């Protein structure tokens, strides 16, 4: 579970870093960028909670 969470966190960070380029590619007028960033932050929070819970358990 830890490895999967870390993989998801890495993918979320990469998506957040390239959100501007993805938005330009689909011509989303900054709307797609906002959606990508919000989902990336959500994934980071959920995965962080899962990792901390598995360490404390």
N, C-alpha and C positions, 0 to 999 in steps of 0.2 A: 504494500500500500504506500509505503514511503517513497519508493522509486517512482510510482505512478504519479504521486502528488508533486514530486520534484519535477518530473517531466512536464506536467501540466503548468507548473509555475514558470518554467523556462519558456514554454510556448506562449503563455500569456504575456510575458515580458517582451518577447520578440514581436508579437502582434502589436503591443502597445508602442514599441519603438518605431514600427513601420506603418502605424495607423495613418499618418499623413500621406504617405505614398499610395497606400491602398485606397484612401479616399479620393486622391487625384485620379487613380486608374479607373474608378467606377463613376467619377464625376458626381460625387455625393454632396457637394457644397457643404462640407464640414459636418454633415449629419452622420455619415458613416463613421467618421473619426470618433465622434462622441460615443456612438454605440460600441465601437471596438474598445475604447478606453474604459467605459463603464463595465463591460463584461470582463475585461482583463483584470480590473481591480477586484471584481467579485470573485473571480477564480483564484486570485492571489490570497484573498482573505479566507476563503473556504479551505484552500489547501494548507494555509498556515495554521488554521485552527485544527485541521485533521492531523498535521504533523505534531503540533504541541500536545494534542490529546493522546496520541499514540506514545509520545515520550513520557508523559505523566502517568499513563496507565500501567 
